[in-house]
């Protein structure tokens, strides 16, 4: 996911994330940072907001400073 995100392939990164969810693989905080970076690099603002807002509710991960930094990057582009 991180490699796709870094190379501007946001849709592919999100596809991999969705495949993880279908396979019942629980994401960790680093996975969610990669998802947010993918949204940022691909200009997927609404998707990024959704994943950020659902981080705690769906995944049980409390947002950290790194998640907030990703959101600043997403909204600042």
PDB file of N, CA, C and O in Angstrom, chain B, residues numbered from 101:
ATOM      1  N   UNK B 101       0.843  -1.183   0.000  1.00  0.00           N
ATOM      2  CA  UNK B 101       0.000   0.000   0.000  1.00  0.00           C
ATOM      3  C   UNK B 101       0.882   1.238   0.000  1.00  0.00           C
ATOM      4  O   UNK B 101       0.621   2.192  -0.733  1.00  0.00           O
ATOM      5  N   UNK B 102       1.920   1.223   0.816  1.00  0.00           N
ATOM      6  CA  UNK B 102       2.814   2.376   0.908  1.00  0.00           C
ATOM      7  C   UNK B 102       3.516   2.642  -0.421  1.00  0.00           C
ATOM      8  O   UNK B 102       3.673   3.794  -0.824  1.00  0.00           O
ATOM      9  N   UNK B 103       3.937   1.576  -1.101  1.00  0.00           N
ATOM     10  CA  UNK B 103       4.628   1.750  -2.383  1.00  0.00           C
ATOM     11  C   UNK B 103       3.692   2.347  -3.430  1.00  0.00           C
ATOM     12  O   UNK B 103       4.077   3.251  -4.172  1.00  0.00           O
ATOM     13  N   UNK B 104       2.472   1.842  -3.485  1.00  0.00           N
ATOM     14  CA  UNK B 104       1.503   2.425  -4.412  1.00  0.00           C
ATOM     15  C   UNK B 104       1.262   3.892  -4.079  1.00  0.00           C
ATOM     16  O   UNK B 104       1.197   4.734  -4.974  1.00  0.00           O
ATOM     17  N   UNK B 105       1.132   4.192  -2.806  1.00  0.00           N
ATOM     18  CA  UNK B 105       0.868   5.571  -2.388  1.00  0.00           C
ATOM     19  C   UNK B 105       2.018   6.495  -2.784  1.00  0.00           C
ATOM     20  O   UNK B 105       1.789   7.589  -3.300  1.00  0.00           O
ATOM     21  N   UNK B 106       3.242   6.058  -2.545  1.00  0.00           N
ATOM     22  CA  UNK B 106       4.413   6.889  -2.837  1.00  0.00           C
ATOM     23  C   UNK B 106       4.585   7.149  -4.324  1.00  0.00           C
ATOM     24  O   UNK B 106       5.169   8.159  -4.717  1.00  0.00           O
ATOM     25  N   UNK B 107       4.085   6.253  -5.146  1.00  0.00           N
ATOM     26  CA  UNK B 107       4.242   6.406  -6.591  1.00  0.00           C
ATOM     27  C   UNK B 107       2.996   6.931  -7.284  1.00  0.00           C
ATOM     28  O   UNK B 107       2.875   6.865  -8.507  1.00  0.00           O
ATOM     29  N   UNK B 108       2.057   7.461  -6.475  1.00  0.00           N
ATOM     30  CA  UNK B 108       0.893   8.132  -7.039  1.00  0.00           C
ATOM     31  C   UNK B 108      -0.224   7.231  -7.522  1.00  0.00           C
ATOM     32  O   UNK B 108      -1.083   7.666  -8.288  1.00  0.00           O
ATOM     33  N   UNK B 109      -0.224   5.996  -7.091  1.00  0.00           N
ATOM     34  CA  UNK B 109      -1.265   5.055  -7.496  1.00  0.00           C
ATOM     35  C   UNK B 109      -2.256   4.851  -6.351  1.00  0.00           C
ATOM     36  O   UNK B 109      -2.353   3.769  -5.772  1.00  0.00           O
ATOM     37  N   UNK B 110      -2.983   5.913  -6.045  1.00  0.00           N
ATOM     38  CA  UNK B 110      -3.905   5.897  -4.918  1.00  0.00           C
ATOM     39  C   UNK B 110      -5.014   4.880  -5.043  1.00  0.00           C
ATOM     40  O   UNK B 110      -5.344   4.199  -4.072  1.00  0.00           O
ATOM     41  N   UNK B 111      -5.593   4.768  -6.224  1.00  0.00           N
ATOM     42  CA  UNK B 111      -6.693   3.815  -6.417  1.00  0.00           C
ATOM     43  C   UNK B 111      -6.227   2.379  -6.173  1.00  0.00           C
ATOM     44  O   UNK B 111      -6.937   1.589  -5.550  1.00  0.00           O
ATOM     45  N   UNK B 112      -5.038   2.047  -6.662  1.00  0.00           N
ATOM     46  CA  UNK B 112      -4.506   0.704  -6.466  1.00  0.00           C
ATOM     47  C   UNK B 112      -4.235   0.438  -4.988  1.00  0.00           C
ATOM     48  O   UNK B 112      -4.490  -0.661  -4.494  1.00  0.00           O
ATOM     49  N   UNK B 113      -3.718   1.445  -4.283  1.00  0.00           N
ATOM     50  CA  UNK B 113      -3.462   1.299  -2.849  1.00  0.00           C
ATOM     51  C   UNK B 113      -4.767   1.034  -2.098  1.00  0.00           C
ATOM     52  O   UNK B 113      -4.815   0.181  -1.212  1.00  0.00           O
ATOM     53  N   UNK B 114      -5.814   1.761  -2.453  1.00  0.00           N
ATOM     54  CA  UNK B 114      -7.099   1.557  -1.792  1.00  0.00           C
ATOM     55  C   UNK B 114      -7.697   0.197  -2.145  1.00  0.00           C
ATOM     56  O   UNK B 114      -8.373  -0.422  -1.323  1.00  0.00           O
ATOM     57  N   UNK B 115      -7.448  -0.259  -3.353  1.00  0.00           N
ATOM     58  CA  UNK B 115      -7.933  -1.583  -3.753  1.00  0.00           C
ATOM     59  C   UNK B 115      -7.277  -2.665  -2.886  1.00  0.00           C
ATOM     60  O   UNK B 115      -7.946  -3.593  -2.431  1.00  0.00           O
ATOM     61  N   UNK B 116      -5.973  -2.538  -2.663  1.00  0.00           N
ATOM     62  CA  UNK B 116      -5.263  -3.491  -1.806  1.00  0.00           C
ATOM     63  C   UNK B 116      -5.817  -3.430  -0.382  1.00  0.00           C
ATOM     64  O   UNK B 116      -5.984  -4.464   0.265  1.00  0.00           O
ATOM     65  N   UNK B 117      -6.100  -2.226   0.102  1.00  0.00           N
ATOM     66  CA  UNK B 117      -6.661  -2.070   1.442  1.00  0.00           C
ATOM     67  C   UNK B 117      -8.024  -2.763   1.541  1.00  0.00           C
ATOM     68  O   UNK B 117      -8.310  -3.427   2.538  1.00  0.00           O
ATOM     69  N   UNK B 118      -8.849  -2.614   0.531  1.00  0.00           N
ATOM     70  CA  UNK B 118     -10.159  -3.258   0.528  1.00  0.00           C
ATOM     71  C   UNK B 118     -10.023  -4.787   0.473  1.00  0.00           C
ATOM     72  O   UNK B 118     -10.810  -5.508   1.086  1.00  0.00           O
ATOM     73  N   UNK B 119      -9.032  -5.266  -0.255  1.00  0.00           N
ATOM     74  CA  UNK B 119      -8.787  -6.705  -0.297  1.00  0.00           C
ATOM     75  C   UNK B 119      -8.351  -7.221   1.073  1.00  0.00           C
ATOM     76  O   UNK B 119      -8.722  -8.324   1.473  1.00  0.00           O
ATOM     77  N   UNK B 120      -7.563  -6.418   1.791  1.00  0.00           N
ATOM     78  CA  UNK B 120      -7.178  -6.777   3.158  1.00  0.00           C
ATOM     79  C   UNK B 120      -8.417  -6.911   4.044  1.00  0.00           C
ATOM     80  O   UNK B 120      -8.550  -7.861   4.814  1.00  0.00           O
ATOM     81  N   UNK B 121      -9.317  -5.938   3.915  1.00  0.00           N
ATOM     82  CA  UNK B 121     -10.527  -5.967   4.730  1.00  0.00           C
ATOM     83  C   UNK B 121     -11.383  -7.199   4.399  1.00  0.00           C
ATOM     84  O   UNK B 121     -11.926  -7.838   5.301  1.00  0.00           O
ATOM     85  N   UNK B 122     -11.499  -7.525   3.124  1.00  0.00           N
ATOM     86  CA  UNK B 122     -12.274  -8.701   2.726  1.00  0.00           C
ATOM     87  C   UNK B 122     -11.665  -9.987   3.277  1.00  0.00           C
ATOM     88  O   UNK B 122     -12.381 -10.938   3.591  1.00  0.00           O
ATOM     89  N   UNK B 123     -10.346 -10.008   3.390  1.00  0.00           N
ATOM     90  CA  UNK B 123      -9.645 -11.188   3.900  1.00  0.00           C
ATOM     91  C   UNK B 123      -9.578 -11.190   5.428  1.00  0.00           C
ATOM     92  O   UNK B 123      -8.926 -12.046   6.025  1.00  0.00           O
ATOM     93  N   UNK B 124     -10.254 -10.229   6.055  1.00  0.00           N
ATOM     94  CA  UNK B 124     -10.299 -10.104   7.522  1.00  0.00           C
ATOM     95  C   UNK B 124      -8.926  -9.845   8.134  1.00  0.00           C
ATOM     96  O   UNK B 124      -8.654 -10.254   9.263  1.00  0.00           O
ATOM     97  N   UNK B 125      -8.062  -9.162   7.379  1.00  0.00           N
ATOM     98  CA  UNK B 125      -6.766  -8.740   7.902  1.00  0.00           C
ATOM     99  C   UNK B 125      -6.967  -7.382   8.543  1.00  0.00           C
ATOM    100  O   UNK B 125      -7.366  -6.426   7.879  1.00  0.00           O
ATOM    101  N   UNK B 126      -6.691  -7.300   9.833  1.00  0.00           N
ATOM    102  CA  UNK B 126      -6.923  -6.054  10.556  1.00  0.00           C
ATOM    103  C   UNK B 126      -5.747  -5.097  10.319  1.00  0.00           C
ATOM    104  O   UNK B 126      -4.594  -5.463  10.547  1.00  0.00           O
ATOM    105  N   UNK B 127      -6.038  -3.881   9.864  1.00  0.00           N
ATOM    106  CA  UNK B 127      -4.953  -2.924   9.626  1.00  0.00           C
ATOM    107  C   UNK B 127      -4.386  -2.398  10.934  1.00  0.00           C
ATOM    108  O   UNK B 127      -5.063  -2.371  11.962  1.00  0.00           O
ATOM    109  N   UNK B 128      -3.130  -1.981  10.872  1.00  0.00           N
ATOM    110  CA  UNK B 128      -2.532  -1.316  12.025  1.00  0.00           C
ATOM    111  C   UNK B 128      -2.406   0.176  11.716  1.00  0.00           C
ATOM    112  O   UNK B 128      -2.842   0.634  10.660  1.00  0.00           O
ATOM    113  N   UNK B 129      -1.813   0.924  12.633  1.00  0.00           N
ATOM    114  CA  UNK B 129      -1.740   2.382  12.449  1.00  0.00           C
ATOM    115  C   UNK B 129      -0.883   2.752  11.240  1.00  0.00           C
ATOM    116  O   UNK B 129      -1.147   3.765  10.592  1.00  0.00           O
ATOM    117  N   UNK B 130       0.125   1.962  10.927  1.00  0.00           N
ATOM    118  CA  UNK B 130       0.987   2.237   9.776  1.00  0.00           C
ATOM    119  C   UNK B 130       0.217   2.018   8.470  1.00  0.00           C
ATOM    120  O   UNK B 130       0.360   2.791   7.522  1.00  0.00           O
ATOM    121  N   UNK B 131      -0.585   0.979   8.428  1.00  0.00           N
ATOM    122  CA  UNK B 131      -1.409   0.728   7.242  1.00  0.00           C
ATOM    123  C   UNK B 131      -2.320   1.915   6.980  1.00  0.00           C
ATOM    124  O   UNK B 131      -2.474   2.349   5.838  1.00  0.00           O
ATOM    125  N   UNK B 132      -2.922   2.436   8.038  1.00  0.00           N
ATOM    126  CA  UNK B 132      -3.832   3.564   7.867  1.00  0.00           C
ATOM    127  C   UNK B 132      -3.099   4.839   7.451  1.00  0.00           C
ATOM    128  O   UNK B 132      -3.652   5.660   6.720  1.00  0.00           O
ATOM    129  N   UNK B 133      -1.880   5.008   7.904  1.00  0.00           N
ATOM    130  CA  UNK B 133      -1.063   6.139   7.445  1.00  0.00           C
ATOM    131  C   UNK B 133      -0.816   6.006   5.942  1.00  0.00           C
ATOM    132  O   UNK B 133      -0.899   6.989   5.206  1.00  0.00           O
ATOM    133  N   UNK B 134      -0.516   4.798   5.495  1.00  0.00           N
ATOM    134  CA  UNK B 134      -0.296   4.568   4.062  1.00  0.00           C
ATOM    135  C   UNK B 134      -1.560   4.832   3.257  1.00  0.00           C
ATOM    136  O   UNK B 134      -1.488   5.388   2.161  1.00  0.00           O
ATOM    137  N   UNK B 135      -2.709   4.442   3.782  1.00  0.00           N
ATOM    138  CA  UNK B 135      -3.984   4.697   3.103  1.00  0.00           C
ATOM    139  C   UNK B 135      -4.234   6.193   3.001  1.00  0.00           C
ATOM    140  O   UNK B 135      -4.643   6.685   1.949  1.00  0.00           O
ATOM    141  N   UNK B 136      -3.993   6.915   4.080  1.00  0.00           N
ATOM    142  CA  UNK B 136      -4.192   8.367   4.050  1.00  0.00           C
ATOM    143  C   UNK B 136      -3.220   9.036   3.085  1.00  0.00           C
ATOM    144  O   UNK B 136      -3.596   9.974   2.382  1.00  0.00           O
ATOM    145  N   UNK B 137      -1.980   8.568   3.042  1.00  0.00           N
ATOM    146  CA  UNK B 137      -1.015   9.112   2.081  1.00  0.00           C
ATOM    147  C   UNK B 137      -1.450   8.822   0.647  1.00  0.00           C
ATOM    148  O   UNK B 137      -1.287   9.664  -0.236  1.00  0.00           O
ATOM    149  N   UNK B 138      -1.998   7.640   0.416  1.00  0.00           N
ATOM    150  CA  UNK B 138      -2.488   7.299  -0.921  1.00  0.00           C
ATOM    151  C   UNK B 138      -3.601   8.253  -1.330  1.00  0.00           C
ATOM    152  O   UNK B 138      -3.624   8.739  -2.461  1.00  0.00           O
ATOM    153  N   UNK B 139      -4.508   8.517  -0.426  1.00  0.00           N
ATOM    154  CA  UNK B 139      -5.600   9.455  -0.719  1.00  0.00           C
ATOM    155  C   UNK B 139      -5.042  10.849  -1.008  1.00  0.00           C
ATOM    156  O   UNK B 139      -5.499  11.533  -1.923  1.00  0.00           O
ATOM    157  N   UNK B 140      -4.063  11.253  -0.230  1.00  0.00           N
ATOM    158  CA  UNK B 140      -3.472  12.580  -0.410  1.00  0.00           C
ATOM    159  C   UNK B 140      -2.809  12.705  -1.777  1.00  0.00           C
ATOM    160  O   UNK B 140      -3.044  13.673  -2.500  1.00  0.00           O
ATOM    161  N   UNK B 141      -1.987  11.734  -2.127  1.00  0.00           N
ATOM    162  CA  UNK B 141      -1.250  11.805  -3.400  1.00  0.00           C
ATOM    163  C   UNK B 141      -2.157  11.665  -4.611  1.00  0.00           C
ATOM    164  O   UNK B 141      -1.821  12.131  -5.700  1.00  0.00           O
ATOM    165  N   UNK B 142      -3.300  11.028  -4.427  1.00  0.00           N
ATOM    166  CA  UNK B 142      -4.229  10.857  -5.545  1.00  0.00           C
ATOM    167  C   UNK B 142      -5.325  11.921  -5.563  1.00  0.00           C
ATOM    168  O   UNK B 142      -6.168  11.919  -6.460  1.00  0.00           O
ATOM    169  N   UNK B 143      -5.324  12.823  -4.592  1.00  0.00           N
ATOM    170  CA  UNK B 143      -6.340  13.878  -4.538  1.00  0.00           C
ATOM    171  C   UNK B 143      -7.715  13.379  -4.112  1.00  0.00           C
ATOM    172  O   UNK B 143      -8.729  13.992  -4.445  1.00  0.00           O
ATOM    173  N   UNK B 144      -7.753  12.284  -3.387  1.00  0.00           N
ATOM    174  CA  UNK B 144      -9.016  11.684  -2.961  1.00  0.00           C
ATOM    175  C   UNK B 144      -9.393  12.218  -1.570  1.00  0.00           C
ATOM    176  O   UNK B 144      -9.303  11.505  -0.571  1.00  0.00           O
ATOM    177  N   UNK B 145      -9.808  13.462  -1.533  1.00  0.00           N
ATOM    178  CA  UNK B 145     -10.067  14.136  -0.263  1.00  0.00           C
ATOM    179  C   UNK B 145     -11.207  13.473   0.507  1.00  0.00           C
ATOM    180  O   UNK B 145     -11.072  13.193   1.698  1.00  0.00           O
ATOM    181  N   UNK B 146     -12.315  13.225  -0.161  1.00  0.00           N
ATOM    182  CA  UNK B 146     -13.469  12.629   0.527  1.00  0.00           C
ATOM    183  C   UNK B 146     -13.131  11.240   1.064  1.00  0.00           C
ATOM    184  O   UNK B 146     -13.535  10.886   2.171  1.00  0.00           O
ATOM    185  N   UNK B 147     -12.397  10.461   0.287  1.00  0.00           N
ATOM    186  CA  UNK B 147     -11.995   9.134   0.755  1.00  0.00           C
ATOM    187  C   UNK B 147     -11.074   9.253   1.960  1.00  0.00           C
ATOM    188  O   UNK B 147     -11.226   8.517   2.935  1.00  0.00           O
ATOM    189  N   UNK B 148     -10.126  10.170   1.898  1.00  0.00           N
ATOM    190  CA  UNK B 148      -9.215  10.378   3.020  1.00  0.00           C
ATOM    191  C   UNK B 148      -9.950  10.772   4.289  1.00  0.00           C
ATOM    192  O   UNK B 148      -9.637  10.281   5.373  1.00  0.00           O
ATOM    193  N   UNK B 149     -10.925  11.657   4.154  1.00  0.00           N
ATOM    194  CA  UNK B 149     -11.727  12.058   5.313  1.00  0.00           C
ATOM    195  C   UNK B 149     -12.503  10.869   5.868  1.00  0.00           C
ATOM    196  O   UNK B 149     -12.601  10.703   7.084  1.00  0.00           O
ATOM    197  N   UNK B 150     -13.049  10.050   4.988  1.00  0.00           N
ATOM    198  CA  UNK B 150     -13.786   8.865   5.433  1.00  0.00           C
ATOM    199  C   UNK B 150     -12.880   7.923   6.225  1.00  0.00           C
ATOM    200  O   UNK B 150     -13.238   7.501   7.325  1.00  0.00           O
ATOM    201  N   UNK B 151     -11.717   7.592   5.677  1.00  0.00           N
ATOM    202  CA  UNK B 151     -10.822   6.658   6.356  1.00  0.00           C
ATOM    203  C   UNK B 151     -10.322   7.230   7.673  1.00  0.00           C
ATOM    204  O   UNK B 151     -10.201   6.505   8.660  1.00  0.00           O
ATOM    205  N   UNK B 152     -10.031   8.522   7.693  1.00  0.00           N
ATOM    206  CA  UNK B 152      -9.579   9.139   8.939  1.00  0.00           C
ATOM    207  C   UNK B 152     -10.683   9.080   9.990  1.00  0.00           C
ATOM    208  O   UNK B 152     -10.431   8.712  11.137  1.00  0.00           O
ATOM    209  N   UNK B 153     -11.900   9.439   9.605  1.00  0.00           N
ATOM    210  CA  UNK B 153     -13.006   9.464  10.560  1.00  0.00           C
ATOM    211  C   UNK B 153     -13.417   8.071  11.021  1.00  0.00           C
ATOM    212  O   UNK B 153     -13.943   7.918  12.124  1.00  0.00           O
ATOM    213  N   UNK B 154     -13.187   7.062  10.201  1.00  0.00           N
ATOM    214  CA  UNK B 154     -13.582   5.709  10.576  1.00  0.00           C
ATOM    215  C   UNK B 154     -12.458   4.912  11.230  1.00  0.00           C
ATOM    216  O   UNK B 154     -12.657   3.756  11.605  1.00  0.00           O
ATOM    217  N   UNK B 155     -11.285   5.515  11.370  1.00  0.00           N
ATOM    218  CA  UNK B 155     -10.131   4.820  11.923  1.00  0.00           C
ATOM    219  C   UNK B 155     -10.435   4.189  13.272  1.00  0.00           C
ATOM    220  O   UNK B 155     -10.158   3.009  13.483  1.00  0.00           O
ATOM    221  N   UNK B 156     -10.994   4.956  14.171  1.00  0.00           N
ATOM    222  CA  UNK B 156     -11.262   4.436  15.509  1.00  0.00           C
ATOM    223  C   UNK B 156     -12.496   3.540  15.523  1.00  0.00           C
ATOM    224  O   UNK B 156     -12.485   2.475  16.140  1.00  0.00           O
ATOM    225  N   UNK B 157     -13.550   3.965  14.852  1.00  0.00           N
ATOM    226  CA  UNK B 157     -14.810   3.229  14.884  1.00  0.00           C
ATOM    227  C   UNK B 157     -14.708   1.862  14.219  1.00  0.00           C
ATOM    228  O   UNK B 157     -15.201   0.872  14.760  1.00  0.00           O
ATOM    229  N   UNK B 158     -14.081   1.799  13.064  1.00  0.00           N
ATOM    230  CA  UNK B 158     -14.017   0.547  12.296  1.00  0.00           C
ATOM    231  C   UNK B 158     -12.827  -0.311  12.711  1.00  0.00           C
ATOM    232  O   UNK B 158     -12.952  -1.524  12.876  1.00  0.00           O
ATOM    233  N   UNK B 159     -11.677   0.326  12.877  1.00  0.00           N
ATOM    234  CA  UNK B 159     -10.443  -0.426  13.114  1.00  0.00           C
ATOM    235  C   UNK B 159     -10.021  -0.457  14.578  1.00  0.00           C
ATOM    236  O   UNK B 159      -9.154  -1.244  14.957  1.00  0.00           O
ATOM    237  N   UNK B 160     -10.625   0.391  15.399  1.00  0.00           N
ATOM    238  CA  UNK B 160     -10.248   0.449  16.802  1.00  0.00           C
ATOM    239  C   UNK B 160      -8.909   1.114  17.044  1.00  0.00           C
ATOM    240  O   UNK B 160      -8.290   0.914  18.089  1.00  0.00           O
ATOM    241  N   UNK B 161      -8.456   1.908  16.078  1.00  0.00           N
ATOM    242  CA  UNK B 161      -7.167   2.582  16.195  1.00  0.00           C
ATOM    243  C   UNK B 161      -7.404   4.059  16.473  1.00  0.00           C
ATOM    244  O   UNK B 161      -8.043   4.756  15.685  1.00  0.00           O
ATOM    245  N   UNK B 162      -6.885   4.524  17.594  1.00  0.00           N
ATOM    246  CA  UNK B 162      -7.006   5.939  17.931  1.00  0.00           C
ATOM    247  C   UNK B 162      -6.023   6.728  17.065  1.00  0.00           C
ATOM    248  O   UNK B 162      -4.842   6.387  17.005  1.00  0.00           O
ATOM    249  N   UNK B 163      -6.502   7.783  16.391  1.00  0.00           N
ATOM    250  CA  UNK B 163      -5.599   8.563  15.534  1.00  0.00           C
ATOM    251  C   UNK B 163      -4.414   9.136  16.325  1.00  0.00           C
ATOM    252  O   UNK B 163      -4.567   9.629  17.442  1.00  0.00           O
ATOM    253  N   UNK B 164      -3.246   9.054  15.716  1.00  0.00           N
ATOM    254  CA  UNK B 164      -2.022   9.580  16.323  1.00  0.00           C
ATOM    255  C   UNK B 164      -1.611  10.863  15.598  1.00  0.00           C
ATOM    256  O   UNK B 164      -2.263  11.305  14.652  1.00  0.00           O
ATOM    257  N   UNK B 165      -0.532  11.432  16.064  1.00  0.00           N
ATOM    258  CA  UNK B 165      -0.012  12.649  15.431  1.00  0.00           C
ATOM    259  C   UNK B 165       0.272  12.408  13.947  1.00  0.00           C
ATOM    260  O   UNK B 165       0.039  13.292  13.121  1.00  0.00           O
ATOM    261  N   UNK B 166       0.770  11.224  13.605  1.00  0.00           N
ATOM    262  CA  UNK B 166       1.072  10.911  12.209  1.00  0.00           C
ATOM    263  C   UNK B 166      -0.186  10.932  11.342  1.00  0.00           C
ATOM    264  O   UNK B 166      -0.147  11.371  10.193  1.00  0.00           O
ATOM    265  N   UNK B 167      -1.298  10.456  11.897  1.00  0.00           N
ATOM    266  CA  UNK B 167      -2.561  10.482  11.152  1.00  0.00           C
ATOM    267  C   UNK B 167      -3.007  11.928  10.918  1.00  0.00           C
ATOM    268  O   UNK B 167      -3.472  12.271   9.830  1.00  0.00           O
ATOM    269  N   UNK B 168      -2.865  12.762  11.934  1.00  0.00           N
ATOM    270  CA  UNK B 168      -3.239  14.170  11.785  1.00  0.00           C
ATOM    271  C   UNK B 168      -2.334  14.882  10.780  1.00  0.00           C
ATOM    272  O   UNK B 168      -2.794  15.746  10.033  1.00  0.00           O
ATOM    273  N   UNK B 169      -1.062  14.528  10.761  1.00  0.00           N
ATOM    274  CA  UNK B 169      -0.138  15.115   9.781  1.00  0.00           C
ATOM    275  C   UNK B 169      -0.561  14.730   8.365  1.00  0.00           C
ATOM    276  O   UNK B 169      -0.508  15.556   7.454  1.00  0.00           O
ATOM    277  N   UNK B 170      -0.975  13.491   8.182  1.00  0.00           N
ATOM    278  CA  UNK B 170      -1.467  13.055   6.872  1.00  0.00           C
ATOM    279  C   UNK B 170      -2.694  13.861   6.459  1.00  0.00           C
ATOM    280  O   UNK B 170      -2.851  14.202   5.286  1.00  0.00           O
ATOM    281  N   UNK B 171      -3.554  14.162   7.414  1.00  0.00           N
ATOM    282  CA  UNK B 171      -4.748  14.932   7.103  1.00  0.00           C
ATOM    283  C   UNK B 171      -4.406  16.360   6.710  1.00  0.00           C
ATOM    284  O   UNK B 171      -5.032  16.918   5.809  1.00  0.00           O
ATOM    285  N   UNK B 172      -3.426  16.955   7.370  1.00  0.00           N
ATOM    286  CA  UNK B 172      -2.974  18.297   6.987  1.00  0.00           C
ATOM    287  C   UNK B 172      -2.450  18.272   5.562  1.00  0.00           C
ATOM    288  O   UNK B 172      -2.740  19.169   4.771  1.00  0.00           O
ATOM    289  N   UNK B 173      -1.673  17.238   5.234  1.00  0.00           N
ATOM    290  CA  UNK B 173      -1.147  17.091   3.874  1.00  0.00           C
ATOM    291  C   UNK B 173      -2.297  16.925   2.872  1.00  0.00           C
ATOM    292  O   UNK B 173      -2.297  17.550   1.811  1.00  0.00           O
ATOM    293  N   UNK B 174      -3.257  16.093   3.211  1.00  0.00           N
ATOM    294  CA  UNK B 174      -4.409  15.830   2.323  1.00  0.00           C
ATOM    295  C   UNK B 174      -5.187  17.115   2.046  1.00  0.00           C
ATOM    296  O   UNK B 174      -5.503  17.421   0.897  1.00  0.00           O
ATOM    297  N   UNK B 175      -5.489  17.855   3.092  1.00  0.00           N
ATOM    298  CA  UNK B 175      -6.311  19.055   2.938  1.00  0.00           C
ATOM    299  C   UNK B 175      -5.534  20.248   2.402  1.00  0.00           C
ATOM    300  O   UNK B 175      -6.119  21.201   1.887  1.00  0.00           O
ATOM    301  N   UNK B 176      -4.200  20.190   2.527  1.00  0.00           N
ATOM    302  CA  UNK B 176      -3.380  21.308   2.076  1.00  0.00           C
ATOM    303  C   UNK B 176      -2.985  21.254   0.609  1.00  0.00           C
ATOM    304  O   UNK B 176      -2.433  22.215   0.073  1.00  0.00           O
ATOM    305  N   UNK B 177      -3.265  20.139  -0.037  1.00  0.00           N
ATOM    306  CA  UNK B 177      -2.858  20.001  -1.449  1.00  0.00           C
ATOM    307  C   UNK B 177      -3.809  20.722  -2.361  1.00  0.00           C
ATOM    308  O   UNK B 177      -3.624  20.713  -3.578  1.00  0.00           O
TER     309      UNK B 177
END
